[in-house]
Amino acid sequence: MNIDTIMEKVKQIIVSQTEKDDLGYDDLLLENGIDSVSMIEILVDIEETFGIEFDNTKLNYSLLRSIKSISEYAKSVMEKGNDL
């Protein structure tokens, strides 16, 4: 799956969870009102959508700061398996 497709699906998940449909791929999520509870719900939906599991010990702000950064991490998990 290419990164553009992943980013679009991640954006759809974020919009469905937060109703924030004006976010760009590089916009900072926390600075646009997405709180930690919403972020957990978003991550669970991403895991279910892509059939992956994020390593909670490796999740940090740099991986979760934007649609693009989340999508890049999701892509790396899909490519390397669920051991990331």
C-alpha positions in Angstrom: 0.0 0.0 0.0 1.5 3.4 -0.9 1.9 6.2 1.5 -0.8 8.4 -0.1 -3.4 5.8 0.3 -2.4 5.3 3.9 -2.5 9.0 4.7 -5.9 9.3 3.2 -7.2 6.4 5.3 -5.6 7.8 8.4 -7.2 11.2 7.7 -10.6 9.6 7.3 -10.2 7.9 10.7 -9.2 11.2 12.3 -12.1 13.0 10.8 -14.5 10.3 11.9 -13.2 10.4 15.5 -12.9 14.2 15.8 -15.0 15.8 13.0 -11.9 17.9 12.1 -12.0 17.7 8.4 -9.7 20.7 7.7 -6.5 19.1 8.8 -3.6 18.8 6.3 -1.2 15.9 6.3 1.5 17.9 8.1 -0.7 19.8 10.6 0.2 19.2 14.2 -2.6 17.2 15.7 -2.2 18.1 19.4 -2.0 21.8 18.5 -5.3 21.4 16.5 -7.3 20.2 19.5 -6.8 16.4 19.3 -6.3 15.2 22.9 -4.7 12.1 24.2 -8.0 10.2 24.6 -8.9 10.9 21.0 -5.4 9.9 19.9 -5.8 6.5 21.6 -9.1 5.9 19.8 -7.5 7.0 16.5 -4.6 4.6 17.0 -6.9 1.7 17.8 -9.0 2.4 14.7 -5.8 2.6 12.6 -4.6 -0.8 14.0 -8.0 -2.3 13.1 -8.1 -0.8 9.7 -4.7 -1.9 8.6 -4.5 -5.1 10.6 -1.4 -4.1 12.5 -0.4 -3.5 16.1 1.7 -0.6 17.2 4.3 -1.2 19.9 3.1 1.1 22.7 6.6 1.4 24.1 7.8 3.0 20.9 5.0 5.5 20.4 6.0 9.1 21.1 5.2 12.6 20.0 7.4 12.5 16.9 5.5 9.5 15.6 2.1 10.9 16.5 2.5 14.6 15.6 0.7 14.6 12.2 -1.3 12.5 9.8 1.9 12.1 7.7 4.1 10.9 10.7 1.4 8.4 11.8 1.0 7.1 8.3 4.8 6.7 7.8 5.0 4.7 11.1 1.9 2.6 10.1 3.6 1.9 6.7 6.8 0.8 8.4 4.9 -1.6 10.7 3.0 -3.0 7.7 6.3 -3.5 5.8 8.3 -5.0 8.6 5.6 -6.8 10.5 4.1 -6.1 13.9 7.5 -6.3 15.7 8.1 -2.5 15.6 
